[in-house]
Amino acid sequence: MKFTQTLWEENTATYEQIVALPFNQELTNGTLDTNKFKFYVNQDAHYLAEYGRALSIMAAKSPDTKLVLDFIKFAEGAIVTEQLLHGSYFEQFDFELSGSKSPTCLNYTNFLLATCSLKSLEEGMAALLPCFWIYREVGLHILGNTAKDNPFQAWIDTYSGEEFADAVEKAIAITDKLAEEASPTLRAKMKEAFTMSCKMEYLFWESAYRQEAWVI
Ligand SMILES: Cc1ncc(CN)c(N)n1
C-alpha cells in the first residue's frame, strides 16, 4: 500500500468529522450564514498568504530544480488562483480583508511555517498535504450533494475542479516519493505532521463557524 493511502486511512475519522461540521453541511445546502462565510474567507486570505510562504520555503529547500518548480507552482496557485476566488467573494459580499489572524489561523499557519522551516523536507510536505487533499475531498463531496443555485458555487467549483485536482495528485506523488526514500523514523514523523494538519483543518472550519475571537 502506498504511504499516502496509509496516511489517509489513519485520518479518515477526522475527514468524516470535517464533512459533518455544520459549516460544511450549510455550505453544501447553501444556507451558511453570510457572516460566518465572510469570517472564513477573511481568515482564509490570511491563511493562504502564509501557506504560500511555507510553500516557498519548501521550494528553497528542495534538492532538485524540478521540485523547486513544483513548489513554486503550488505557491502561485495559493497566492494567485485561490486568492482570486477570495477576491471574488470580497466583491460578491461587499467586504475587504481586515483584522488579524484568529487564534486558530495563527496556530495553523505557525505550525506550517515552523515545520517547513525547521524540520525536514519530508515532514514539511506531510504537513502541507492535508491542505491539498482534504480540500479536494471536501470539494468533491459538496459537489455531489450541493443544492441548486448555491451562493458558494465558486468555492465548490474551485476545489472540486480539474486544476486543483492536478495539484493534489502532484502533492500526493511527491509525498510518496519522499516517503519511499525516508527511514522508518522519518516516515513516523511524516505521519505525525500529516495528522496534526488534518486536525488543524478541522479546527479551521469549526472556528470559522463560531467566528472565533481572541478572549483577551
Ligand atoms: C485552511 C485552508 N486549508 C487548505 C486550503 C486549500 N489550499 C485552504 N484554502 N484553506
The ligand as a Gaussian input file, in Angstrom:
#p B3LYP/6-31G(d) Opt

LIG

0 1
 C       -7.361000      26.426000       5.821000
 C       -7.173000      26.027000       4.398000
 N       -6.638000      24.812000       4.127000
 C       -6.471000      24.458000       2.795000
 C       -6.830000      25.266000       1.754000
 C       -6.688000      24.817000       0.362000
 N       -5.478000      25.300000      -0.178000
 C       -7.363000      26.497000       2.104000
 N       -7.771000      27.378000       1.159000
 N       -7.563000      26.877000       3.435000

